[in-house]
Amino acid sequence: MTAHRIVIADDHPLFRDALRQALDDVIAQMVIDEAGSLEDVVNILEQGDAPDLVLLDLKMPGVQGFSGLMYLRAQFPEVPVMIVSATEDPPVIRRALEFGASGYIPKSSPVDVIRRAVRGVLNGDIWVSEDIDMDLHDDSESARLAERMATLTPQQVRVLMMLSEGLLNKQIAYELQVAEATVKAHVSAILKKLGVESRTQAVIAANRLAAGPWQDT
């Protein structure tokens, strides 16, 4: 039987250990890697076979808000990412799903719920706690921006994040190994989808959304 491989990404060693213990009986064979930062996660994903699931906190070194989720979904679209966070606000959970999360587990969840959630996502399901009211409508500007951001393709997300890092078109083209004209086309599409007029406005919008009103511990 092939072992499932799971990455637990959280900057608190005690929580990583607790989550590892919670997953002991989820499946017969399991390999767990631990990461304390987004850089650690990326290093793990770039080595060997892709894991079956990443359990990602919304706040740790290299991650603030949705930035880590957006990055992983853009760079490693084949790897499911499930959020494990202290934040339980329905708008935050909905936004995470819009950005491609395969599920969302509040850190306050009982062990049996965590096990059921992970098992469900490993089976290909999208998992959200039944206690979370997903029907509440959020009509804030941030919600509208999130909806627009969710329309970006993975490649467009990568380009936007590189714009946020201050890279020029030719540098982005080099990193993505595409023509500079392709990058320009992506930038134009990004501006149109986000409803902004300049690269600077697009970067500001992305940074504002990535930061968000986080209360994680």
KOLRO-356062 format. One line per field, with one value per residue: x, y, z of N, C-alpha, C, O, CB in turn; residue in one letter; residue number from 0. Coordinates in steps of 0.1 Angstrom, whole numbers, m for minus. Glycine has a CB too. Layout:
% residues N
n_px: X, ...
n_py: Y, ...
n_pz: Z, ...
ca_px: X, ...
ca_py: Y, ...
ca_pz: Z, ...
c_px: X, ...
c_py: Y, ...
c_pz: Z, ...
o_px: X, ...
o_py: Y, ...
o_pz: Z, ...
cb_px: X, ...
cb_py: Y, ...
cb_pz: Z, ...
rest: a, ...
nr: NUM, ...
END
This chain:
% residues 217
n_px: 8, 6, 20, 5, 14, 18, 20, 26, 22, 30, 40, 42, 57, 45, 18, 21, 30, 8, m11, 0, m2, m30, m35, m27, m43, m57, m52, m39, m11, 12, 31, 46, 56, 71, 68, 79, 77, 68, 89, 101, 80, 79, 105, 101, 81, 94, 111, 114, 85, 53, 34, 4, m13, m13, m13, m21, m13, m27, m11, 22, 58, 66, 41, 11, m21, m39, m17, 2, m14, m23, 1, 11, m10, m6, 20, 22, m1, m12, m12, m32, m44, m51, m66, m56, m66, m67, m86, m120, m139, m167, m166, m138, m133, m148, m135, m110, m117, m124, m100, m89, m85, m87, m102, m111, m101, m109, m87, m97, m112, m124, m105, m116, m131, m111, m97, m117, m121, m95, m94, m115, m107, m84, m97, m107, m127, m142, m139, m156, m164, m195, m205, m200, m215, m220, m236, m239, m238, m212, m206, m186, m159, m135, m144, m155, m132, m118, m133, m128, m101, m100, m107, m84, m60, m38, m12, m14, m17, 8, 23, 13, 22, 49, 51, 44, 67, 84, 95, 105, 90, 107, 122, 103, 95, 119, 120, 97, 101, 90, 79, 85, 64, 43, 42, 34, 9, m4, m2, m19, m43, m46, m49, m73, m91, m90, m99, m84, m61, m33, m1, 9, m15, m26, m8, m10, m37, m35, m17, m32, m53, m40, m29, m51, m76, m63, m64, m50, m35
n_py: m12, 22, 49, 77, 111, 139, 173, 193, 226, 250, 274, 269, 245, 228, 228, 216, 191, 182, 181, 162, 139, 138, 129, 103, 79, 82, 72, 41, 40, 65, 94, 121, 154, 182, 218, 250, 274, 293, 291, 267, 249, 252, 242, 216, 208, 210, 189, 156, 134, 149, 159, 145, 162, 195, 210, 240, 269, 302, 322, 326, 326, 341, 339, 356, 361, 354, 351, 329, 307, 315, 316, 289, 276, 286, 280, 252, 238, 212, 202, 196, 220, 225, 247, 253, 270, 295, 314, 318, 331, 332, 348, 348, 321, 314, 330, 317, 293, 302, 310, 286, 267, 234, 228, 238, 240, 249, 257, 250, 228, 195, 164, 142, 155, 168, 146, 134, 155, 156, 131, 132, 152, 140, 120, 135, 153, 186, 202, 217, 228, 219, 236, 261, 290, 293, 307, 334, 366, 386, 418, 436, 458, 444, 418, 419, 424, 401, 382, 390, 386, 358, 350, 350, 332, 304, 310, 338, 346, 340, 358, 382, 380, 382, 407, 420, 416, 434, 428, 432, 431, 417, 403, 387, 372, 357, 342, 326, 314, 322, 342, 378, 392, 375, 378, 405, 403, 388, 407, 427, 413, 408, 434, 441, 421, 427, 452, 476, 502, 503, 488, 493, 498, 473, 457, 470, 463, 435, 432, 443, 426, 402, 407, 413, 411, 397, 375, 354, 329
n_pz: 0, m9, 9, 23, 20, 40, 47, 75, 82, 103, 126, 153, 172, 192, 184, 159, 167, 182, 161, 145, 162, 163, 138, 137, 134, 111, 85, 72, 64, 66, 59, 75, 70, 86, 87, 95, 83, 54, 35, 43, 36, 8, 2, 9, m9, m33, m33, m43, m46, m50, m21, m7, 6, 20, 52, 62, 81, 85, 94, 97, 96, 66, 57, 55, 61, 31, 14, 15, 8, m17, m31, m29, m43, m68, m75, m70, m82, m83, m58, m30, m7, 27, 50, 83, 110, 135, 131, 127, 113, 91, 65, 61, 58, 35, 17, 16, 5, m20, m30, m36, m16, m2, 19, 53, 86, 118, 145, 169, 166, 175, 179, 165, 145, 131, 121, 105, 87, 73, 63, 45, 27, 16, 2, m18, m14, m6, 24, 50, 83, 98, 116, 107, 93, 61, 45, 50, 36, 24, 16, 14, 3, 3, 1, m25, m39, m34, m47, m74, m74, m73, m98, m113, m132, m123, m134, m137, m111, m102, m117, m106, m80, m84, m94, m71, m57, m69, m94, m128, m161, m178, m160, m148, m170, m174, m151, m153, m177, m201, m230, m230, m240, m234, m207, m205, m216, m196, m175, m184, m185, m158, m147, m159, m148, m121, m120, m120, m129, m131, m127, m101, m86, m88, m73, m48, m42, m41, m20, 1, 3, 9, 34, 52, 79, 104, 131, 141, 163
ca_px: 0, 14, 18, 1, 24, 11, 29, 20, 29, 26, 52, 42, 61, 36, 6, 24, 31, m6, m18, 6, m8, m44, m36, m21, m52, m65, m49, m30, 3, 13, 44, 43, 67, 67, 73, 76, 76, 65, 101, 102, 70, 83, 116, 96, 74, 104, 119, 108, 72, 44, 26, m11, m20, m6, m22, m14, m18, m28, m1, 35, 69, 64, 27, 2, m34, m40, m6, 8, m23, m22, 14, 11, m19, m1, 33, 20, m16, m16, m11, m43, m40, m62, m62, m59, m64, m75, m97, m132, m149, m172, m160, m124, m133, m153, m124, m100, m121, m124, m86, m84, m83, m95, m109, m108, m103, m106, m78, m105, m119, m121, m97, m124, m134, m99, m95, m127, m118, m84, m98, m124, m99, m76, m106, m111, m138, m139, m144, m159, m172, m210, m209, m197, m226, m214, m246, m239, m232, m202, m206, m176, m150, m125, m151, m156, m118, m114, m140, m121, m88, m103, m108, m71, m55, m26, m1, m16, m14, 23, 28, 9, 30, 62, 49, 45, 81, 91, 102, 101, 84, 117, 127, 93, 96, 130, 117, 87, 106, 81, 83, 81, 51, 33, 40, 27, m5, m9, m4, m31, m55, m47, m55, m87, m99, m90, m106, m75, m55, m19, 6, 10, m28, m28, 1, m16, m49, m31, m11, m42, m61, m32, m27, m64, m78, m60, m63, m45, m25
ca_py: 0, 34, 57, 91, 121, 151, 184, 202, 238, 258, 279, 264, 231, 221, 225, 206, 178, 178, 177, 149, 129, 137, 122, 90, 69, 86, 62, 30, 43, 80, 100, 135, 163, 194, 230, 261, 287, 291, 286, 253, 242, 252, 233, 202, 205, 209, 177, 143, 134, 159, 153, 144, 173, 204, 216, 253, 280, 314, 332, 321, 333, 340, 338, 366, 361, 344, 351, 316, 299, 320, 312, 275, 272, 291, 273, 238, 236, 198, 198, 202, 228, 227, 257, 250, 283, 300, 323, 311, 340, 327, 354, 343, 307, 315, 335, 307, 283, 309, 310, 272, 257, 222, 227, 247, 234, 258, 250, 246, 216, 183, 155, 134, 164, 170, 133, 133, 165, 152, 119, 136, 159, 130, 113, 144, 162, 199, 201, 228, 224, 221, 247, 274, 294, 297, 314, 348, 374, 397, 427, 446, 460, 433, 406, 420, 422, 386, 375, 393, 379, 344, 348, 349, 319, 302, 318, 352, 348, 340, 371, 392, 379, 386, 421, 425, 416, 444, 423, 438, 421, 408, 394, 377, 363, 348, 333, 317, 309, 326, 354, 390, 395, 367, 385, 417, 399, 384, 419, 434, 405, 410, 447, 441, 413, 434, 465, 486, 509, 503, 477, 497, 496, 458, 453, 474, 455, 422, 432, 446, 414, 391, 410, 410, 413, 384, 374, 341, 327
ca_pz: 0, m9, 20, 20, 25, 45, 52, 85, 81, 114, 133, 167, 173, 200, 176, 149, 173, 185, 149, 141, 170, 159, 125, 138, 131, 99, 74, 77, 62, 64, 61, 78, 71, 93, 82, 104, 75, 40, 28, 46, 28, m6, 1, 9, m21, m44, m32, m44, m51, m44, m11, m9, 13, 29, 62, 62, 89, 78, 99, 102, 88, 51, 54, 62, 54, 20, 6, 14, 0, m31, m36, m31, m53, m81, m78, m70, m83, m82, m44, m22, 5, 36, 60, 97, 115, 147, 126, 124, 106, 78, 53, 59, 53, 22, 8, 15, m5, m33, m35, m39, m5, m3, 32, 64, 99, 129, 154, 181, 163, 182, 172, 156, 134, 123, 114, 95, 76, 66, 55, 34, 16, 9, m7, m29, m10, m1, 37, 59, 95, 97, 125, 101, 85, 49, 37, 52, 25, 27, 4, 16, m8, 4, m5, m39, m44, m33, m58, m86, m74, m75, m112, m119, m134, m115, m139, m134, m97, m101, m122, m97, m68, m88, m95, m57, m53, m76, m105, m140, m170, m184, m150, m146, m182, m172, m140, m158, m189, m212, m237, m223, m245, m227, m194, m207, m218, m183, m167, m189, m180, m143, m145, m163, m139, m108, m121, m117, m141, m132, m119, m87, m80, m87, m62, m36, m40, m37, m6, 11, 5, 15, 48, 59, 94, 110, 146, 145, 173
c_px: 9, 10, 14, 11, 17, 22, 21, 28, 23, 39, 53, 45, 51, 23, 9, 24, 17, m13, m13, m1, m23, m45, m31, m30, m60, m64, m39, m15, 3, 27, 41, 56, 62, 75, 69, 75, 72, 77, 103, 92, 74, 95, 111, 89, 83, 112, 111, 93, 63, 36, 11, m19, m10, m16, m15, m21, m18, m18, 11, 45, 67, 50, 19, m11, m34, m28, 1, m1, m23, m10, 15, 2, m14, 11, 31, 5, m21, m16, m23, m38, m52, m58, m66, m55, m72, m86, m109, m143, m154, m166, m146, m124, m138, m142, m113, m104, m121, m110, m80, m82, m92, m104, m104, m111, m100, m97, m86, m113, m115, m113, m104, m128, m122, m96, m104, m125, m106, m87, m106, m116, m90, m84, m111, m122, m133, m146, m145, m167, m187, m214, m207, m209, m219, m224, m246, m232, m224, m201, m196, m167, m139, m131, m151, m142, m114, m121, m133, m108, m89, m105, m95, m67, m42, m14, m2, m14, 1, 28, 25, 18, 44, 62, 50, 59, 90, 98, 96, 96, 95, 122, 116, 93, 108, 127, 107, 90, 95, 86, 78, 67, 40, 31, 32, 12, m11, m11, m17, m43, m57, m54, m70, m96, m100, m97, m97, m68, m40, m14, 6, m3, m30, m20, m5, m29, m45, m25, m22, m51, m53, m30, m40, m64, m76, m59, m57, m35, m16
c_py: 12, 43, 71, 100, 134, 161, 192, 214, 248, 262, 275, 249, 223, 218, 215, 192, 173, 174, 164, 137, 127, 128, 107, 79, 72, 76, 52, 34, 58, 85, 115, 143, 176, 206, 241, 275, 283, 286, 272, 245, 241, 242, 219, 198, 204, 197, 164, 144, 144, 152, 153, 155, 182, 210, 229, 263, 293, 325, 325, 328, 330, 339, 348, 366, 350, 343, 337, 307, 302, 315, 297, 270, 275, 283, 258, 235, 222, 193, 204, 209, 229, 237, 251, 263, 286, 309, 315, 319, 334, 334, 350, 329, 307, 320, 325, 297, 289, 309, 296, 263, 245, 220, 237, 241, 245, 250, 245, 233, 204, 173, 147, 142, 166, 157, 131, 143, 161, 140, 123, 143, 149, 121, 122, 153, 176, 199, 214, 224, 228, 232, 261, 278, 300, 305, 329, 355, 385, 406, 438, 447, 449, 420, 407, 419, 408, 379, 378, 386, 364, 341, 347, 335, 317, 310, 332, 355, 348, 353, 382, 392, 384, 402, 427, 425, 426, 440, 430, 427, 411, 398, 383, 367, 353, 338, 322, 310, 310, 339, 367, 395, 388, 373, 397, 414, 395, 397, 426, 426, 407, 423, 447, 433, 420, 447, 477, 491, 508, 491, 480, 494, 481, 453, 457, 466, 441, 421, 435, 433, 403, 394, 407, 412, 401, 385, 361, 341, 315
c_pz: 0, 2, 16, 27, 28, 50, 62, 86, 92, 121, 148, 168, 181, 192, 165, 155, 177, 172, 144, 149, 166, 146, 125, 132, 118, 88, 79, 75, 59, 68, 64, 78, 78, 88, 92, 97, 61, 32, 31, 37, 14, m8, 1, m4, m34, m44, m34, m49, m43, m33, m14, m4, 21, 39, 65, 72, 81, 83, 105, 93, 73, 47, 62, 54, 43, 11, 4, 6, m14, m38, m39, m42, m67, m85, m79, m71, m81, m67, m36, m10, 14, 47, 74, 105, 127, 143, 122, 118, 93, 66, 50, 53, 39, 12, 6, 4, m19, m39, m37, m28, m6, 9, 42, 77, 109, 139, 167, 178, 171, 173, 162, 144, 125, 115, 102, 83, 67, 57, 43, 23, 9, 0, m18, m26, m6, 13, 44, 71, 93, 106, 119, 91, 72, 40, 39, 41, 30, 15, 6, 4, m8, m2, m20, m46, m44, m44, m72, m86, m77, m89, m120, m121, m125, m120, m137, m120, m95, m105, m112, m85, m71, m89, m80, m51, m60, m89, m118, m150, m175, m173, m147, m158, m180, m162, m145, m171, m200, m219, m229, m228, m238, m213, m195, m209, m204, m174, m171, m184, m165, m140, m148, m152, m125, m108, m117, m130, m142, m124, m104, m80, m78, m75, m49, m32, m35, m23, 4, 14, 12, 30, 56, 74, 102, 125, 150, 156, 169
o_px: 18, m2, 19, 17, 10, 31, 10, 39, 12, 48, 63, 37, 48, 17, 1, 20, 13, m21, m20, m4, m28, m56, m32, m25, m70, m74, m31, m7, m4, 33, 34, 65, 50, 86, 58, 73, 73, 76, 107, 96, 74, 95, 117, 91, 79, 120, 101, 90, 66, 32, 7, m30, m1, m27, m4, m33, m11, m17, 10, 42, 66, 47, 21, m11, m30, m28, 4, 4, m22, m10, 19, 6, m17, 13, 38, m1, m32, m21, m24, m28, m63, m47, m77, m44, m82, m96, m107, m155, m145, m163, m142, m116, m132, m140, m108, m96, m118, m108, m68, m77, m104, m112, m94, m123, m88, m99, m80, m119, m103, m113, m100, m129, m124, m92, m101, m127, m107, m83, m105, m119, m88, m79, m120, m127, m121, m158, m135, m176, m190, m225, m211, m212, m214, m221, m253, m221, m227, m195, m197, m167, m135, m124, m149, m141, m108, m115, m132, m103, m80, m104, m94, m70, m37, m6, 8, m9, 6, 37, 33, 23, 51, 72, 56, 62, 102, 106, 85, 98, 93, 126, 120, 91, 106, 129, 107, 83, 92, 95, 68, 60, 29, 20, 23, 3, m23, m21, m24, m53, m68, m63, m78, m107, m110, m100, m102, m69, m35, m21, 4, m3, m36, m25, m6, m31, m51, m28, m21, m54, m59, m29, m39, m54, m85, m53, m59, m29, m7
o_py: 13, 46, 76, 97, 140, 157, 198, 214, 253, 254, 278, 241, 211, 207, 206, 183, 161, 164, 156, 127, 115, 122, 101, 69, 65, 72, 55, 32, 63, 81, 121, 139, 179, 205, 242, 285, 271, 277, 264, 234, 230, 235, 210, 187, 197, 194, 163, 154, 147, 141, 159, 158, 177, 215, 229, 265, 294, 336, 319, 335, 319, 339, 349, 370, 339, 336, 333, 299, 293, 311, 293, 261, 269, 279, 251, 229, 219, 182, 216, 204, 234, 235, 246, 267, 280, 311, 305, 315, 331, 328, 349, 326, 299, 314, 324, 293, 283, 309, 294, 252, 247, 210, 244, 238, 249, 238, 236, 228, 202, 175, 146, 137, 165, 158, 128, 139, 161, 140, 117, 140, 150, 116, 118, 160, 178, 197, 222, 216, 238, 238, 271, 270, 312, 310, 337, 351, 393, 401, 449, 438, 444, 413, 397, 413, 403, 370, 369, 381, 358, 329, 343, 326, 327, 315, 339, 366, 357, 359, 390, 403, 390, 408, 438, 433, 427, 448, 433, 415, 399, 387, 371, 355, 341, 326, 310, 301, 301, 345, 366, 400, 393, 374, 400, 421, 398, 398, 431, 433, 408, 424, 453, 438, 418, 453, 486, 484, 511, 485, 471, 490, 477, 444, 449, 463, 436, 412, 429, 430, 395, 384, 399, 416, 395, 394, 357, 351, 311
o_pz: 8, 5, 6, 37, 19, 57, 59, 89, 90, 123, 154, 164, 178, 194, 162, 149, 175, 173, 138, 143, 166, 144, 115, 126, 115, 83, 88, 85, 50, 77, 55, 85, 77, 84, 96, 103, 57, 23, 21, 32, 8, m18, m7, m9, m43, m53, m27, m56, m32, m34, m24, m8, 27, 34, 71, 71, 71, 77, 115, 84, 69, 35, 74, 42, 45, 1, m7, m3, m23, m49, m50, m50, m77, m96, m86, m61, m79, m64, m35, m3, 9, 53, 76, 106, 130, 151, 114, 117, 84, 56, 39, 44, 30, 1, m5, m4, m29, m51, m39, m30, m10, 10, 40, 80, 110, 141, 174, 188, 174, 161, 150, 133, 113, 103, 91, 71, 55, 45, 32, 11, m3, m10, m27, m35, m4, 14, 45, 69, 88, 105, 124, 83, 72, 29, 32, 36, 38, 5, 0, m5, m19, m9, m27, m57, m54, m50, m80, m96, m83, m93, m131, m113, m121, m113, m134, m117, m87, m99, m110, m80, m63, m87, m78, m42, m57, m94, m119, m147, m176, m176, m145, m156, m183, m164, m141, m175, m207, m214, m222, m220, m236, m208, m186, m204, m202, m167, m163, m181, m160, m132, m140, m148, m118, m98, m112, m140, m152, m116, m96, m69, m68, m67, m39, m20, m25, m15, 15, 25, 20, 38, 65, 80, 107, 130, 162, 160, 177
cb_px: m10, 11, 31, m14, 35, 0, 35, 19, 27, 16, 54, 29, 74, 32, 1, 38, 39, m13, m16, 21, m7, m50, m29, m18, m61, m60, m45, m32, 9, 2, 54, 36, 72, 70, 69, 87, 90, 59, 113, 100, 56, 88, 126, 86, 63, 112, 126, 107, 66, 34, 27, m16, m31, 1, m24, m14, m9, m42, m8, 35, 82, 72, 21, 9, m37, m52, 5, 10, m38, m24, 26, 8, m33, 3, 43, 26, m20, m6, 2, m53, m34, m66, m70, m50, m67, m66, m92, m138, m143, m187, m161, m116, m143, m165, m118, m97, m136, m129, m78, m73, m85, m87, m109, m115, m94, m119, m67, m115, m118, m134, m89, m136, m140, m87, m96, m141, m115, m72, m105, m135, m91, m70, m118, m115, m145, m145, m136, m165, m166, m217, m200, m184, m234, m209, m260, m231, m244, m188, m220, m167, m143, m121, m165, m162, m108, m119, m155, m119, m82, m115, m117, m60, m51, m23, 0, m31, m20, 29, 21, m5, 31, 66, 36, 36, 87, 101, 100, 113, 78, 129, 129, 79, 99, 142, 111, 74, 109, 66, 77, 92, 50, 38, 54, 32, m6, 2, 9, m31, m52, m33, m47, m89, m92, m76, m118, m64, m59, m13, 20, 14, m39, m24, 15, m20, m57, m21, m1, m52, m66, m18, m23, m67, m92, m48, m77, m38, m31
cb_py: 0, 41, 58, 94, 123, 148, 193, 194, 245, 251, 293, 268, 229, 229, 238, 209, 178, 190, 188, 149, 132, 150, 130, 86, 65, 100, 69, 18, 35, 87, 98, 136, 167, 192, 233, 262, 294, 303, 294, 250, 250, 266, 235, 200, 216, 221, 177, 136, 119, 165, 162, 130, 167, 216, 207, 260, 281, 320, 341, 305, 328, 328, 324, 380, 374, 348, 360, 310, 300, 335, 316, 268, 278, 306, 277, 232, 241, 189, 202, 190, 241, 213, 270, 238, 293, 307, 332, 304, 354, 328, 369, 344, 299, 324, 348, 300, 279, 323, 317, 273, 264, 210, 213, 261, 221, 263, 259, 257, 213, 175, 146, 128, 177, 173, 121, 135, 178, 149, 109, 146, 170, 120, 107, 136, 156, 211, 191, 240, 231, 208, 246, 274, 305, 285, 309, 351, 379, 391, 432, 442, 473, 431, 404, 434, 431, 381, 380, 409, 381, 340, 359, 357, 317, 287, 315, 356, 336, 328, 374, 391, 365, 380, 425, 416, 402, 450, 408, 445, 428, 416, 402, 384, 371, 356, 340, 325, 294, 327, 354, 401, 393, 353, 388, 425, 387, 375, 428, 434, 390, 409, 458, 434, 400, 435, 465, 482, 523, 516, 475, 511, 502, 451, 458, 489, 454, 416, 443, 457, 408, 391, 425, 395, 418, 378, 376, 335, 324
cb_pz: 12, m23, 29, 26, 15, 55, 41, 99, 67, 123, 131, 173, 179, 213, 170, 143, 186, 192, 139, 143, 185, 157, 114, 152, 142, 94, 61, 69, 50, 73, 49, 91, 56, 108, 68, 114, 76, 33, 33, 61, 29, m10, 12, 21, m24, m45, m18, m31, m49, m54, 2, m4, 22, 21, 74, 48, 102, 79, 109, 101, 93, 46, 57, 62, 48, 11, 11, 28, 6, m32, m27, m18, m51, m80, m67, m57, m97, m89, m37, m18, 2, 42, 57, 102, 104, 157, 115, 137, 104, 78, 55, 72, 62, 20, 15, 28, m2, m32, m25, m47, 9, m6, 37, 61, 101, 136, 158, 185, 148, 187, 181, 163, 139, 132, 124, 100, 83, 75, 64, 39, 23, 20, 1, m41, 2, m10, 45, 52, 107, 101, 137, 93, 92, 41, 41, 65, 16, 31, 2, 29, m7, 18, 1, m43, m36, m19, m59, m87, m60, m67, m119, m110, m149, m115, m154, m138, m88, m109, m136, m93, m63, m101, m101, m48, m55, m67, m107, m147, m182, m189, m137, m146, m194, m167, m128, m159, m187, m206, m251, m226, m261, m225, m188, m220, m228, m175, m169, m205, m183, m137, m153, m176, m137, m102, m113, m106, m141, m126, m125, m86, m89, m100, m63, m37, m53, m47, m6, 6, m9, 8, 50, 56, 96, 104, 152, 133, 187
rest: m, t, a, h, r, i, v, i, a, d, d, h, p, l, f, r, d, a, l, r, q, a, l, d, d, v, i, a, q, m, v, i, d, e, a, g, s, l, e, d, v, v, n, i, l, e, q, g, d, a, p, d, l, v, l, l, d, l, k, m, p, g, v, q, g, f, s, g, l, m, y, l, r, a, q, f, p, e, v, p, v, m, i, v, s, a, t, e, d, p, p, v, i, r, r, a, l, e, f, g, a, s, g, y, i, p, k, s, s, p, v, d, v, i, r, r, a, v, r, g, v, l, n, g, d, i, w, v, s, e, d, i, d, m, d, l, h, d, d, s, e, s, a, r, l, a, e, r, m, a, t, l, t, p, q, q, v, r, v, l, m, m, l, s, e, g, l, l, n, k, q, i, a, y, e, l, q, v, a, e, a, t, v, k, a, h, v, s, a, i, l, k, k, l, g, v, e, s, r, t, q, a, v, i, a, a, n, r, l, a, a, g, p, w, q, d, t
nr: 0, 1, 2, 3, 4, 5, 6, 7, 8, 9, 10, 11, 12, 13, 14, 15, 16, 17, 18, 19, 20, 21, 22, 23, 24, 25, 26, 27, 28, 29, 30, 31, 32, 33, 34, 35, 36, 37, 38, 39, 40, 41, 42, 43, 44, 45, 46, 47, 48, 49, 50, 51, 52, 53, 54, 55, 56, 57, 58, 59, 60, 61, 62, 63, 64, 65, 66, 67, 68, 69, 70, 71, 72, 73, 74, 75, 76, 77, 78, 79, 80, 81, 82, 83, 84, 85, 86, 87, 88, 89, 90, 91, 92, 93, 94, 95, 96, 97, 98, 99, 100, 101, 102, 103, 104, 105, 106, 107, 108, 109, 110, 111, 112, 113, 114, 115, 116, 117, 118, 119, 120, 121, 122, 123, 124, 125, 126, 127, 128, 129, 130, 131, 132, 133, 134, 135, 136, 137, 138, 139, 140, 141, 142, 143, 144, 145, 146, 147, 148, 149, 150, 151, 152, 153, 154, 155, 156, 157, 158, 159, 160, 161, 162, 163, 164, 165, 166, 167, 168, 169, 170, 171, 172, 173, 174, 175, 176, 177, 178, 179, 180, 181, 182, 183, 184, 185, 186, 187, 188, 189, 190, 191, 192, 193, 194, 195, 196, 197, 198, 199, 200, 201, 202, 203, 204, 205, 206, 207, 208, 209, 210, 211, 212, 213, 214, 215, 216
END
